[in-house]
Amino acid sequence: MGHYAAVWDHTAATEVTKDWNGIEQVVLRNPQGASAQVSLQGGQVTSWRNERGEELLFNSSKSIFKSPKATRGGISACFPQYGNGGSLEQLGFARNRIWIIEDDPPSLFTYDPQGKSFIDLLLKPSEDDLRFWPHGFEFRLRVTLASDGSLSLISRIRNINGKQFSFSFAYHTYFSVSDISEIRIEGLETLDYLDNLCQKDRFTEQGDAITFESEVC
């Protein structure tokens, strides 16, 4: 893949550049000035800014973003496992691999007249991956920046050899917040979770909203 940029009009744009490591990254922009940045290293969203240019994701200043390891921050896709131990990396290997832009060349990038833009990325297992996790798959990731500045990620995992396999998955997301005591997470009532700070004991969420008064993991 070469270095290129694709712009359809003066309202929405998708651009491919390179970071300081020489790794390609995709920048999505909408008409109001919001943007998102996606690195082909791990298919990781490294930046999401609103129309005022304010960064909505956290990236650690102590983390070095250098292949083949993912940086601590942004949004990374954890596959084929998330924190289950065993022979695989704790957060899976997808976040440490180089993805490709699907349907390259960039003429196939898509936007709509309302200013929504998106990029489709694809990951296939390497020979090394298949040695320690012998399952054929295609992992497609679509990152979309809407006209209102909202960001969405949609993942599709395809089994390409017909042999059944199990996996776990997560979007490992770091939000930038000014005051964590003001944060509320709703919609998790009655769901079970494992608490890493309590030897991974299983609990059921009872409250209608989660707030943060101490360390949670």
N, C-alpha and C positions, 0 to 999 in steps of 0.2 A: 504494500500500500504506500502510495506517495503522500506528499504533503499537499493538501488542497483545502479549499473552502467552497461552500455551496450556499448561495443566498438567492431566494426566489423573488422577494420584493423588499420593500423598505419597512415591513411591519414584523415579519418573523424570519429568523435566520438560524441555520445550523452551520457551525464552523468546526473544522478539524485542525487542531494545532498540535504542537509537541510541548511536553513539560521539560523541566530542566534536566531530567534524566534521558530525554530523547524518546520518551514513550508517548504515543499518540493519545490525545484526549479530545473529547467532543464537547463543544459549548453550545447549549440551546438558549435562545433568547426569544422573548415575546414582545409584542408592540409596546407594552407599558414599561419595559426596561428590566423586568425580572430575568434571571438567568439561572442556569444549572450547568455544572461541569462534571463530565463523566470520563474517568480514565479507563483506557483499555487494559491497564494493569488491574486485574481483579474485577473489571466491570464496576468499579467503585465510584459512587457519586461523591466527589470531593468538595463541592460547593453548591449552595442553593441560596440565591439572593433575591430579596423582594424588589419591588419597583423603586424603592428608595436606596437600593444598594446595600441593605443591611444583610449580613451573613446570618443564616438561620441554622447552620450546622457547625458543630464544634470539631476542630482539628487540633490535636495536641502539638504544642510547639516543641516538645521533647521527642516527637516521633519523626523518624526519617523515612520519607516516602521513596523507597528504592526497591526495584525488582530484586528478588521475587517475593518480598514480603509486603503485605498490606499495611497501610498506615493506621494509626489509632485515631479514628475520627470519621466524619462523613457517614455514608451508608454503604456497607459492604454486604454482599450476598453470601451467606454461609451455607455451603452444600459440599458433600452429601451428608454432613452431620453438623449438629450444633451442641457442643458440650457433652457428648455422650462417652468420651474416653475411648479406649480401645487403641487399635493400631493407627487410626487416622488422626490427623491434626484436630485439635479440639473444636475449631470452627470450620473444619472442612478445608479442601484445597482450592475450591473455585475462586476464592478471594485472592489467591496467590498466583493465578495463572493469567496469561495474556489472552484476552478475548479478541474476536474479530468483529468488524462491522458487517452485519449481514446485508446481502444484496448490494455489496459494493459494486459499482462506483456510486458516488454520492448523488447522482441524478435520481436515485431511488429513495432518497430521504423524503419524508412526507410531512406536510403541514396542511392545515385547513384554512379557509378564508378568515376565520375568526382569530387566527394567530397562534393556534396550538402547534407545537413542533415536537417531534419525538425521534429517538434513535433506537434501532434494533441491534442488539449485540448477540453473538453466538459463541458458545464454548463447547468444544468436543474433547474427550479424554485423549491424552497423549499416551504413548506406549508405556512410559513410566507410570502414569496414573493407573493404567490397566494392570500393571504388575501387582500393585498392592490393593486395588479396588477393581476387580475384574468385571465391570458392568458397562456395557455400551450405552451411551446416552448422548442426547443433544440438549443443551441448556440454552434457552432463548430468554433474553431479558430485554424488555421494552421500558425505556425511561421517557416519560412524557412531561413536558412543561406546558400547562394550559394557559389560555389567554388571561385568566384571573391570577396567574402566578402560582397556582397550586402544582405540586409535584406528585407524580404517581409512578410506581414501579410494578410491572407485571411480569411474573416468571412462568415459564412453561418448561417442564421436564419431559423429554420424550425417550422412551425405551426403544432402542434401535436394534436390539438383537433378540427380543422376545423372551429372554430369561428374566424371571421375576426378581426384583430386588427391592429392598426397603431403604428409605433415607429420611433424614430430618432436614429442616430448612428454616432459615430465619433471615430477616433483614436486620443487620446489626447497626443500629442508628444512634448517632450522637447528636443530640439537639443542643444548640447554644441557648442557654437561659441566663437571665440576669439575676434571678432570685428563685432558687429551687423551692423555697417555702411557699411560693405563690402558685406552684404547679399542681394541677389536678388531672388525673387520668380516669376517664369514665368508660363504662361499657364492659368491665371485666368481672362484674359481680357473678358469683356462683362458679367461676372457672377455677380449676385446680392449677397449682404451680409448685415447683420445687425451690426451696430456699437454700441457696449455696452457703449462707451464713449459719444455717442450722443443719449441717450434715446432709443437705439435700432432702430433708424431710418434706413430705407432701402436705400442702395446706389448701384450703378452699377459701377464695376471696369472699369476704362477707359484706364489705362496705360498698356503697354505690359509687364511690370515687376513691382513688388512691392518692394520698398526699405523702410528703416526704419530711419526716422529722428526724431520721437517723439513716445510717447506711443500709442500703437494700441491694441484694444481688440475686 
